[in-house]
Amino acid sequence: MKKIKAFFQKIGDFFKKIWIIISEFVRCKLAVWIGKGLKFIGKYTGISWLLAKYRKNVSNKHKKAIAGYLFIGLWIIGFVLFAARPVVQSIRMALSDYAETRVVTTDTGESSVKFFIGGFGISQFKQIFNDNPDDVEAIVSTLVDIAVVVPLVLIFSLLLALLLHRKLKGIKIFRMIFFIPVILLSGNLLGYFNSYDLLTVSTLQSSELQGMLAFYLPEEVVDVIINVFGKIILILWFSGVQTLVFLAGLQKDNTAIYEAASIDGANKWEMFWKITFPTLMPLININIIYTTVIYANTGNELTRIISARIAPATHGRDYASALSWILFGIEIIVILVYVLIFKLANRKYK
Amino acid sequence: MENTFKKKKTFKKFLLGERGESGFVGKFFIYLLLIGISFIFMYPILKMISKSFMGLEDLMDPTVIWIPTKFVFNNYQKASEVLNFWKSFGDSLKVGILPTLCAVISSSLIGYGFAHFEFPGKKIWMALLVGIFLLPTMLMSIPTYVIFQKFHMLGSLKAYIYPALTGFGLRQSVFILIFYQFFKVIPHELSESAEIDGASEVGIFVRIAIPMSVPAFIICILYSFVWYWNETVLATTYFQGNITTLQMALSSFEHMYSQLFPSGSIGIGSAAESFNQGVLFAGTMLTIMPLLLLYAFTQKWFVESADRSGIAGE
């Protein structure tokens, strides 16, 4: 055991050494080299001459704005290339009377997928709310489901991060174990594990535990307990990613502030609300967004209806698009409400 | 008399702890909580490990729950054969590492652009960034596929790398937002003083912003790697059979198994040769193990580098 530990220690040290070398390299050498390279290119293409001219004429504010656009330029290129068309298409489909998908074979023999869209109006939305009461019910229940789960995931992940941030013996092992949900909840591993009854949620619902509890308690109480436990465990699974994001945020705040606060006589409760919470506030917003999106896209009633609608591949996209935009609306509402609530909570303690 | 009082006091200190340090009772509850939650997370992995060492008799026997009566190591060997382990592992590494590097570099640049500069239209772009992340993925998959087809990006790693380079990789909006928040809390005085000293915008980014947000880099690298590693649906549609990652091999495991070990052809041993969960779970363990090992090594830096950046900042 000791040998194995020493072996891993050695590997760890080796990687640490490499890490230090790389980070030093990036910090010292690479920056200089990039600078030199840029200067060289600038000199021989006339860009530096232009830049010098532009520096004289343009104000600092404009310079900053241009630099900002250069930094996010990559994203704008990506938006134009990969995202703009699908987004516009799906809006167009949601606001159409019918939309079809056809596979078209060109003259050269290559086949490609094409969309045919006709009509303009809100007929799809009318169809949802007038003709399909089941779908409306699904919309409402999805909204409620997301609205309940998101804050619980946030609170759980915050608590877990605070637990993992403590300096205790063996905390590293726990930190490693808490990474398991991140792995198992990505790709289609979740469905895979669920189908073999490996997740604790399904085991809890189907196992002897129910029978055991029913021995002592009335059946209704057992059902409630099992349901609540199942939900809690599900929420624990969903809070893996968020926990580590919070943990990364906690790594940044320094211990000196806490020492100063405790000398001034602040208790832990006050310290949490006045120091920890404000530093985590921006990350809370990110986690609200992330949780809402991931939870809204994994197996609720609305997504089931949408995927059933687009299953035929030739038609049904128009209706599915309209439903998707409603799901989008649900996500926006949930995110806005919770971001506002957390903002108010933060302000109250300021 | 005084002695017993002192003893009582130290006992109380041991149990409840002094200010700032939790005592035995507090620690006990924390450990209880941690172990309980850990069990929930460990359960599927433990179950899988135990089943991956079981032979067919143990799997059929309902009295065998955790510890197999006879350890079967053959499962792993078979599974690695079915997965074509080393080749798939190489492909998985490629699919994991290259897009991750592209995604982290581009999202850090984009996040820095949003966090550090003021420019007209910034709020609109930010809203679009979040809005696109909110769109249901099912709806976007086919239109995106059509676009990739038009750019001839299908059938190779290009289908992952180009979107990752431009900020539209797998769930990349989250990374951009994480970088945005980490860069935003860097004090303005620091970058301003660097500017006065003659540093360029790129120089400030490389020398001040990056060293101060190492936790963000580590977390984004980890997540991106895990997500790309585990993605199967997108990978099968984009790569069109040219690249087979471990997870893709796992999803067609049963089919491959029946081809490699046709049941009945061996005669007496046929019952043991037929497809069983033990082999499947051994295969699953093989696909997940690299990720667990990766985190085991990176989490050390996660803590240490954070300490260093804290000192650099103040």
Chai-1 contact restraints between the chains, C-beta under 6 A:
chainA,res_idxA,chainB,res_idxB,connection_type,confidence,min_distance_angstrom,max_distance_angstrom,comment,restraint_id
A,G12,B,K300,contact,1.0,0.0,6.0,A-B,restraint_1
A,F15,B,F297,contact,1.0,0.0,6.0,A-B,restraint_2
A,W19,B,W301,contact,1.0,0.0,6.0,A-B,restraint_3
A,A31,B,V206,contact,1.0,0.0,6.0,A-B,restraint_4
A,A31,B,R207,contact,1.0,0.0,6.0,A-B,restraint_5
A,K64,B,F117,contact,1.0,0.0,6.0,A-B,restraint_6
A,A65,B,F119,contact,1.0,0.0,6.0,A-B,restraint_7
A,A67,B,F117,contact,1.0,0.0,6.0,A-B,restraint_8
A,A67,B,E201,contact,1.0,0.0,6.0,A-B,restraint_9
A,G68,B,G113,contact,1.0,0.0,6.0,A-B,restraint_10
A,G68,B,F117,contact,1.0,0.0,6.0,A-B,restraint_11
A,G68,B,F119,contact,1.0,0.0,6.0,A-B,restraint_12
A,Y69,B,F119,contact,1.0,0.0,6.0,A-B,restraint_13
A,F71,B,L109,contact,1.0,0.0,6.0,A-B,restraint_14
A,F71,B,Y112,contact,1.0,0.0,6.0,A-B,restraint_15
A,F71,B,G113,contact,1.0,0.0,6.0,A-B,restraint_16
A,I72,B,I110,contact,1.0,0.0,6.0,A-B,restraint_17
A,I72,B,G113,contact,1.0,0.0,6.0,A-B,restraint_18
A,L74,B,S106,contact,1.0,0.0,6.0,A-B,restraint_19
A,L74,B,I110,contact,1.0,0.0,6.0,A-B,restraint_20
A,L74,B,T166,contact,1.0,0.0,6.0,A-B,restraint_21
A,L74,B,G167,contact,1.0,0.0,6.0,A-B,restraint_22
A,W75,B,I110,contact,1.0,0.0,6.0,A-B,restraint_23
A,W75,B,G167,contact,1.0,0.0,6.0,A-B,restraint_24
A,I77,B,T166,contact,1.0,0.0,6.0,A-B,restraint_25
A,G78,B,T166,contact,1.0,0.0,6.0,A-B,restraint_26
A,G78,B,G167,contact,1.0,0.0,6.0,A-B,restraint_27
A,G78,B,F168,contact,1.0,0.0,6.0,A-B,restraint_28
A,F82,B,P163,contact,1.0,0.0,6.0,A-B,restraint_29
A,F82,B,F168,contact,1.0,0.0,6.0,A-B,restraint_30
A,A83,B,I132,contact,1.0,0.0,6.0,A-B,restraint_31
A,P86,B,M140,contact,1.0,0.0,6.0,A-B,restraint_32
A,P86,B,P143,contact,1.0,0.0,6.0,A-B,restraint_33
A,P86,B,T144,contact,1.0,0.0,6.0,A-B,restraint_34
A,Q89,B,P143,contact,1.0,0.0,6.0,A-B,restraint_35
A,S90,B,L139,contact,1.0,0.0,6.0,A-B,restraint_36
A,S112,B,Q149,contact,1.0,0.0,6.0,A-B,restraint_37
A,V113,B,V146,contact,1.0,0.0,6.0,A-B,restraint_38
A,F174,B,L34,contact,1.0,0.0,6.0,A-B,restraint_39
A,R175,B,Q299,contact,1.0,0.0,6.0,A-B,restraint_40
A,M176,B,A296,contact,1.0,0.0,6.0,A-B,restraint_41
A,I177,B,S38,contact,1.0,0.0,6.0,A-B,restraint_42
A,I177,B,F41,contact,1.0,0.0,6.0,A-B,restraint_43
A,I177,B,M42,contact,1.0,0.0,6.0,A-B,restraint_44
A,F179,B,Y295,contact,1.0,0.0,6.0,A-B,restraint_45
A,I180,B,F41,contact,1.0,0.0,6.0,A-B,restraint_46
A,P181,B,F41,contact,1.0,0.0,6.0,A-B,restraint_47
A,V182,B,V226,contact,1.0,0.0,6.0,A-B,restraint_48
A,I183,B,V226,contact,1.0,0.0,6.0,A-B,restraint_49
A,I183,B,L291,contact,1.0,0.0,6.0,A-B,restraint_50
A,S186,B,V226,contact,1.0,0.0,6.0,A-B,restraint_51
A,S186,B,W227,contact,1.0,0.0,6.0,A-B,restraint_52
A,S186,B,N230,contact,1.0,0.0,6.0,A-B,restraint_53
A,G187,B,N230,contact,1.0,0.0,6.0,A-B,restraint_54
A,G187,B,E231,contact,1.0,0.0,6.0,A-B,restraint_55
A,G187,B,T232,contact,1.0,0.0,6.0,A-B,restraint_56
A,G187,B,Q247,contact,1.0,0.0,6.0,A-B,restraint_57
A,N188,B,T232,contact,1.0,0.0,6.0,A-B,restraint_58
A,L189,B,N230,contact,1.0,0.0,6.0,A-B,restraint_59
A,F193,B,P44,contact,1.0,0.0,6.0,A-B,restraint_60
A,L198,B,P44,contact,1.0,0.0,6.0,A-B,restraint_61
A,L198,B,K47,contact,1.0,0.0,6.0,A-B,restraint_62
A,L199,B,P44,contact,1.0,0.0,6.0,A-B,restraint_63
A,T200,B,I40,contact,1.0,0.0,6.0,A-B,restraint_64
A,T200,B,Y43,contact,1.0,0.0,6.0,A-B,restraint_65
A,I233,B,I40,contact,1.0,0.0,6.0,A-B,restraint_66
A,L236,B,I40,contact,1.0,0.0,6.0,A-B,restraint_67
A,A248,B,P215,contact,1.0,0.0,6.0,A-B,restraint_68
A,A248,B,I219,contact,1.0,0.0,6.0,A-B,restraint_69
A,Q251,B,P215,contact,1.0,0.0,6.0,A-B,restraint_70
A,Q251,B,A306,contact,1.0,0.0,6.0,A-B,restraint_71
A,N254,B,G310,contact,1.0,0.0,6.0,A-B,restraint_72
A,P282,B,Q181,contact,1.0,0.0,6.0,A-B,restraint_73
A,I286,B,L177,contact,1.0,0.0,6.0,A-B,restraint_74
A,Y290,B,V174,contact,1.0,0.0,6.0,A-B,restraint_75
A,V293,B,F133,contact,1.0,0.0,6.0,A-B,restraint_76
A,V293,B,L134,contact,1.0,0.0,6.0,A-B,restraint_77
A,N297,B,T137,contact,1.0,0.0,6.0,A-B,restraint_78
A,I306,B,M138,contact,1.0,0.0,6.0,A-B,restraint_79
A,S307,B,M138,contact,1.0,0.0,6.0,A-B,restraint_80
A,S324,B,P136,contact,1.0,0.0,6.0,A-B,restraint_81
A,S324,B,L139,contact,1.0,0.0,6.0,A-B,restraint_82
A,L327,B,P136,contact,1.0,0.0,6.0,A-B,restraint_83
A,F328,B,L134,contact,1.0,0.0,6.0,A-B,restraint_84
A,E331,B,L134,contact,1.0,0.0,6.0,A-B,restraint_85
